[in-house]
Amino acid sequence: MYETLDADSRTDISRCSMPNPAEAIRAIRVDVRALMDTLAAVERDRALRWTGYGGSVGAVAALHRGEPCGFSLSSEGRWIEWTVRPYPVLDASRAGAPSNVRPDR
């Protein structure tokens, strides 16, 4: 989140890891929906199109292709931006891990 629309002063950064692309995009959709009451009409329309009318489907597809994606909007003079980047996860059970090491399930 940036304090102004100029995107020159970050005020909040948070990171999380999700188990799959659909869950990552679902988390953004939840965040965006929580902001609906603070959005101007134009931004609310953009948010509704992205969260409810298929815009986020393209984001899930991009993640499945290994491409980053994101969504941004302005709310009460702030610029809010979500960025999702896929990353490889090593599975120790397939990487020749010692027999005494078992992944949690």
C-alpha positions in Angstrom: 0.0 0.0 0.0 1.2 3.5 -0.9 0.2 6.6 1.1 -0.4 8.6 -2.1 -1.4 7.8 -5.7 2.1 8.8 -6.7 3.4 5.5 -5.3 6.4 7.1 -3.7 5.9 6.3 -0.1 5.0 2.7 0.9 3.1 2.5 4.2 2.3 -1.2 4.4 3.9 -4.3 3.0 2.7 -7.8 3.8 3.7 -11.2 2.3 2.2 -14.6 2.4 2.6 -17.9 0.7 -0.4 -19.9 -0.6 -0.5 -23.5 -1.6 -1.8 -23.0 -5.1 -2.7 -20.2 -7.6 -6.5 -20.3 -6.9 -5.9 -19.8 -3.2 -3.5 -16.9 -3.9 -6.1 -15.1 -6.0 -8.9 -15.9 -3.6 -6.9 -14.1 -0.9 -6.7 -11.0 -3.1 -10.4 -11.2 -3.9 -11.2 -11.3 -0.1 -9.0 -8.2 0.5 -10.5 -6.3 -2.4 -14.1 -7.1 -1.3 -13.3 -5.8 2.2 -12.4 -2.5 0.6 -15.6 -2.1 -1.5 -17.2 0.5 0.8 -14.2 2.8 0.6 -14.0 2.8 -3.2 -15.1 5.5 -5.5 -17.7 4.3 -8.1 -15.2 3.8 -10.9 -12.8 1.8 -8.7 -15.7 -0.2 -7.3 -16.7 -1.1 -10.8 -13.2 -2.2 -11.6 -13.0 -4.2 -8.4 -16.3 -5.9 -9.0 -15.3 -6.9 -12.6 -12.0 -8.3 -11.3 -13.4 -10.2 -8.3 -16.8 -11.3 -9.5 -17.0 -11.3 -13.2 -14.0 -13.3 -14.4 -11.1 -10.8 -14.2 -9.4 -12.9 -11.6 -9.7 -16.1 -13.8 -7.0 -14.7 -16.1 -4.8 -14.2 -13.0 -5.1 -17.8 -12.0 -4.3 -18.9 -15.5 -1.2 -16.7 -15.6 0.0 -18.3 -12.3 -0.5 -21.8 -13.7 1.7 -20.8 -16.7 4.3 -19.6 -14.2 3.7 -15.9 -14.9 3.3 -13.2 -12.3 0.1 -11.3 -12.0 -1.6 -8.6 -9.9 -4.3 -6.1 -9.3 -4.2 -2.5 -8.1 -6.7 0.2 -7.3 -7.0 3.5 -5.5 -8.9 3.9 -2.2 -9.3 7.1 -0.2 -6.2 8.7 -1.8 -4.0 5.6 -1.4 -2.7 3.2 -4.0 -3.1 -0.4 -3.1 -1.3 -3.1 -5.1 -1.3 -6.9 -4.9 1.3 -8.8 -6.8 1.6 -12.6 -7.0 4.6 -14.5 -8.2 4.8 -18.2 -8.5 7.8 -19.9 -7.1 9.0 -23.5 -7.2 8.5 -25.7 -4.2 10.9 -28.5 -3.6 9.4 -31.7 -2.5 11.9 -33.4 -0.2 10.3 -36.8 -0.8 11.2 -36.7 -4.5 14.6 -35.0 -4.2 16.5 -37.9 -2.8 16.1 -37.0 0.9 17.5 -39.3 3.5 15.1 -42.1 4.4 14.7 -40.8 7.9 13.3 -37.5 6.7 9.6 -37.5 5.8 7.5 -34.5 4.7 4.7 -33.4 6.9 1.3 -34.3 5.5 
